Every structure is written in C-alpha cells, then in structure tokens.
Amino acid sequence: AAPDDSALPEPTGPAADWHAWSLADHLAYASPATARARAPRKAAPASAEGLQLPLWPADTAPDHTTAAETESPALAPVTPLRPQARPRVVVVPCSAGKLDHPAPAGELYTGSLHTLARKAADALTADGGTVLVLSARHGLVTLDHVIEPYDLRMGEPGTIAADELHHQAARLHLTDADDVTILAGSVYAAAARNVWPRASLPLAGARGIGEMRHRLAQLARTTAAAA
C-alpha cells in the first residue's frame, strides 16, 4: 500500500533527498490527492458588501493614472479680463463757413479753424475714439449725421441748450467718457464742459484765432508723429 501522503517528504530543491524515495513514494507524491494538498489555497471571491481592498504603503501604492491623464497638457492659467477703457471723445466746433446744401457734419463745415480742429481730432482718435461736432443749432452731432446749413453762432438766441447737450451725450452713450478733449474757443468749450466738466482744453488761454490755429496745427503734427 502507498504510504500516508502527509508523511511524504517534500523535495524543496536540488539538495532534497527525493533520490532516496522508493517507487511507491514517487507514485504517492504524484497522485491527484497529494497534488491538491500541495496546491496553494485560493481566496474566496469577496462579495460587493464585504469587499476589502489591500492597504498599500504610500511609497509602493500602484499608479492607476490613465494614459489620457498623463498625456493631457496642463491647463493654462486663466488671465482675468481687464476692464474696458471708456471711449475717447474729441469735440470740434462748427464754423460760419458751410456748404450751401445738406451734408454730413464731417463735410458741411469749411472754416479754417474747424478744418484744423478736424485734423487734430483725427490724429487724436487714430487708434480709436469718437469725433463730435458741436453745432450751435444742432448740438453734439456725429460726423456722419446729415444736417442742413444754418446761420447761427453759439451764445446767440436759439442756440442749443445745456440740458439738451446732456441728453444728446446720453443717447450716444458718451456721458461717462473720461478722456474728452475740446478743440474749441472759450464759448464752445464752456458749452461742452456742461457735459464733461473735466475735459481737456488745449486752446484755453489762446490770444486770438491765430494762436488757436498754431496750437491746432502743432497738436496734429505732434500726435501724428507720436503715433
């Protein structure tokens, strides 16, 4: 009869004494019962409720990072939006010289002071802004606004009222403009300052129309050169 399986020696390596076994010992060692006894016991599968995950040391825990996570580039930092600057506004005066037919305000006036003021205004707004004509009759008008010729100067009866200038600036969404330049003499400048009290007055203190023309020409040159 074959010997008891539990009494059989286990060959653990090249130095084991399996070479001293009898034929019966070898047959018993190779039997299915002995093979099952030698096989490592498999752990029973855990249920969903009793699932226990292995606790890994922090330095030996397996990396479960997916390929998509490792290959995706880092997100760029979000740059806060800068508050948009308020619009630049340049006001030029009307003139006694006009065309004899309706035309856009940017074309209607032909006086020399107005023409020089327009050149300076265009230079000041080359990188953005709004040029307005201050008309004694029509008030603040854009360059493309078509108006009829008239014969009226600021301060005379029938000229535009200060409250109407406020309403016009509000309709143009320019009431809160904080970069305003008025290229006009004292009477027109005073009317425009009813809307923009802190507006810049490059012609303030000028002694006569000749000096105003000189200042306007110089302003147009220096602004264009700086640009």
Contacts in CASP RR format, 6 or more apart in sequence:
PFRMAT RR
TARGET T0000
AUTHOR 0000-0000-0000
METHOD contacts of the structure
MODEL  1
AAPDDSALPEPTGPAADWHAWSLADHLAYASPATARARAPRKAAPASAEG
LQLPLWPADTAPDHTTAAETESPALAPVTPLRPQARPRVVVVPCSAGKLD
HPAPAGELYTGSLHTLARKAADALTADGGTVLVLSARHGLVTLDHVIEPY
DLRMGEPGTIAADELHHQAARLHLTDADDVTILAGSVYAAAARNVWPRAS
LPLAGARGIGEMRHRLAQLARTTAAAA
2 24 0 8 1.000
2 27 0 8 1.000
2 28 0 8 1.000
2 31 0 8 1.000
3 24 0 8 1.000
3 25 0 8 1.000
3 28 0 8 1.000
5 28 0 8 1.000
5 29 0 8 1.000
5 31 0 8 1.000
5 33 0 8 1.000
5 34 0 8 1.000
5 37 0 8 1.000
6 37 0 8 1.000
8 25 0 8 1.000
8 28 0 8 1.000
8 29 0 8 1.000
8 34 0 8 1.000
9 16 0 8 1.000
9 17 0 8 1.000
9 18 0 8 1.000
9 21 0 8 1.000
10 16 0 8 1.000
10 38 0 8 1.000
11 17 0 8 1.000
11 18 0 8 1.000
18 26 0 8 1.000
21 29 0 8 1.000
28 34 0 8 1.000
46 52 0 8 1.000
56 62 0 8 1.000
85 179 0 8 1.000
86 176 0 8 1.000
86 177 0 8 1.000
86 178 0 8 1.000
86 179 0 8 1.000
87 129 0 8 1.000
87 130 0 8 1.000
87 174 0 8 1.000
87 177 0 8 1.000
87 179 0 8 1.000
88 124 0 8 1.000
88 125 0 8 1.000
88 128 0 8 1.000
88 129 0 8 1.000
88 130 0 8 1.000
88 177 0 8 1.000
88 179 0 8 1.000
88 180 0 8 1.000
88 181 0 8 1.000
89 129 0 8 1.000
89 130 0 8 1.000
89 132 0 8 1.000
89 174 0 8 1.000
89 177 0 8 1.000
89 179 0 8 1.000
89 180 0 8 1.000
89 181 0 8 1.000
89 196 0 8 1.000
90 120 0 8 1.000
90 121 0 8 1.000
90 124 0 8 1.000
90 125 0 8 1.000
90 129 0 8 1.000
90 130 0 8 1.000
90 131 0 8 1.000
90 132 0 8 1.000
90 180 0 8 1.000
90 181 0 8 1.000
90 182 0 8 1.000
90 183 0 8 1.000
91 131 0 8 1.000
91 132 0 8 1.000
91 133 0 8 1.000
91 134 0 8 1.000
91 140 0 8 1.000
91 180 0 8 1.000
91 181 0 8 1.000
91 182 0 8 1.000
91 183 0 8 1.000
91 184 0 8 1.000
91 188 0 8 1.000
91 192 0 8 1.000
91 199 0 8 1.000
92 114 0 8 1.000
92 117 0 8 1.000
92 118 0 8 1.000
92 121 0 8 1.000
92 131 0 8 1.000
92 132 0 8 1.000
92 133 0 8 1.000
92 134 0 8 1.000
92 183 0 8 1.000
92 184 0 8 1.000
93 113 0 8 1.000
93 114 0 8 1.000
93 117 0 8 1.000
93 133 0 8 1.000
93 134 0 8 1.000
93 154 0 8 1.000
93 183 0 8 1.000
93 184 0 8 1.000
93 185 0 8 1.000
93 188 0 8 1.000
94 109 0 8 1.000
94 114 0 8 1.000
94 133 0 8 1.000
94 134 0 8 1.000
94 135 0 8 1.000
94 136 0 8 1.000
95 109 0 8 1.000
95 110 0 8 1.000
95 111 0 8 1.000
95 112 0 8 1.000
95 113 0 8 1.000
95 114 0 8 1.000
96 111 0 8 1.000
96 151 0 8 1.000
96 153 0 8 1.000
97 109 0 8 1.000
97 110 0 8 1.000
97 111 0 8 1.000
97 114 0 8 1.000
98 108 0 8 1.000
98 109 0 8 1.000
98 110 0 8 1.000
98 149 0 8 1.000
98 150 0 8 1.000
99 107 0 8 1.000
99 108 0 8 1.000
99 110 0 8 1.000
99 149 0 8 1.000
100 149 0 8 1.000
101 149 0 8 1.000
102 108 0 8 1.000
102 146 0 8 1.000
102 147 0 8 1.000
102 148 0 8 1.000
102 149 0 8 1.000
103 146 0 8 1.000
103 147 0 8 1.000
104 143 0 8 1.000
104 144 0 8 1.000
104 145 0 8 1.000
104 146 0 8 1.000
104 147 0 8 1.000
105 133 0 8 1.000
105 135 0 8 1.000
105 138 0 8 1.000
105 141 0 8 1.000
105 142 0 8 1.000
105 143 0 8 1.000
105 144 0 8 1.000
105 145 0 8 1.000
105 146 0 8 1.000
105 147 0 8 1.000
106 118 0 8 1.000
106 133 0 8 1.000
106 143 0 8 1.000
106 144 0 8 1.000
108 147 0 8 1.000
108 149 0 8 1.000
109 115 0 8 1.000
109 133 0 8 1.000
112 213 0 8 1.000
113 209 0 8 1.000
113 212 0 8 1.000
113 213 0 8 1.000
113 216 0 8 1.000
116 213 0 8 1.000
116 216 0 8 1.000
116 217 0 8 1.000
116 220 0 8 1.000
117 183 0 8 1.000
117 184 0 8 1.000
117 216 0 8 1.000
118 131 0 8 1.000
119 216 0 8 1.000
119 217 0 8 1.000
119 220 0 8 1.000
120 183 0 8 1.000
120 202 0 8 1.000
120 216 0 8 1.000
120 217 0 8 1.000
120 219 0 8 1.000
120 220 0 8 1.000
120 223 0 8 1.000
121 131 0 8 1.000
121 181 0 8 1.000
121 183 0 8 1.000
122 131 0 8 1.000
122 220 0 8 1.000
123 219 0 8 1.000
123 220 0 8 1.000
123 223 0 8 1.000
123 224 0 8 1.000
123 227 0 8 1.000
124 181 0 8 1.000
124 219 0 8 1.000
124 223 0 8 1.000
125 131 0 8 1.000
126 223 0 8 1.000
126 224 0 8 1.000
126 227 0 8 1.000
127 227 0 8 1.000
130 142 0 8 1.000
130 172 0 8 1.000
130 174 0 8 1.000
131 142 0 8 1.000
131 143 0 8 1.000
132 140 0 8 1.000
132 141 0 8 1.000
132 142 0 8 1.000
132 143 0 8 1.000
132 172 0 8 1.000
132 174 0 8 1.000
133 140 0 8 1.000
133 141 0 8 1.000
133 142 0 8 1.000
133 143 0 8 1.000
134 140 0 8 1.000
134 154 0 8 1.000
134 184 0 8 1.000
134 188 0 8 1.000
134 191 0 8 1.000
134 192 0 8 1.000
135 141 0 8 1.000
135 147 0 8 1.000
135 150 0 8 1.000
135 160 0 8 1.000
136 150 0 8 1.000
136 152 0 8 1.000
136 153 0 8 1.000
136 154 0 8 1.000
136 155 0 8 1.000
136 156 0 8 1.000
136 159 0 8 1.000
136 160 0 8 1.000
137 150 0 8 1.000
137 152 0 8 1.000
137 158 0 8 1.000
137 159 0 8 1.000
137 160 0 8 1.000
138 145 0 8 1.000
138 147 0 8 1.000
138 150 0 8 1.000
138 160 0 8 1.000
139 160 0 8 1.000
139 164 0 8 1.000
139 165 0 8 1.000
139 168 0 8 1.000
140 165 0 8 1.000
140 168 0 8 1.000
140 169 0 8 1.000
140 172 0 8 1.000
140 192 0 8 1.000
140 195 0 8 1.000
141 147 0 8 1.000
142 172 0 8 1.000
152 158 0 8 1.000
152 159 0 8 1.000
153 159 0 8 1.000
154 160 0 8 1.000
154 187 0 8 1.000
154 188 0 8 1.000
154 191 0 8 1.000
155 187 0 8 1.000
160 191 0 8 1.000
162 191 0 8 1.000
162 194 0 8 1.000
165 191 0 8 1.000
165 192 0 8 1.000
165 194 0 8 1.000
165 195 0 8 1.000
166 175 0 8 1.000
166 194 0 8 1.000
166 195 0 8 1.000
169 175 0 8 1.000
169 195 0 8 1.000
169 196 0 8 1.000
175 195 0 8 1.000
177 196 0 8 1.000
178 198 0 8 1.000
180 192 0 8 1.000
180 196 0 8 1.000
180 198 0 8 1.000
180 199 0 8 1.000
180 200 0 8 1.000
181 199 0 8 1.000
181 200 0 8 1.000
181 201 0 8 1.000
181 202 0 8 1.000
182 188 0 8 1.000
182 189 0 8 1.000
182 192 0 8 1.000
182 193 0 8 1.000
182 196 0 8 1.000
182 199 0 8 1.000
182 200 0 8 1.000
182 201 0 8 1.000
182 203 0 8 1.000
183 202 0 8 1.000
183 203 0 8 1.000
183 216 0 8 1.000
183 219 0 8 1.000
184 192 0 8 1.000
184 203 0 8 1.000
185 203 0 8 1.000
185 206 0 8 1.000
185 212 0 8 1.000
186 204 0 8 1.000
186 205 0 8 1.000
189 199 0 8 1.000
189 201 0 8 1.000
189 203 0 8 1.000
189 204 0 8 1.000
192 199 0 8 1.000
193 199 0 8 1.000
193 201 0 8 1.000
202 215 0 8 1.000
202 216 0 8 1.000
202 219 0 8 1.000
203 212 0 8 1.000
203 215 0 8 1.000
203 216 0 8 1.000
206 212 0 8 1.000
206 215 0 8 1.000
END
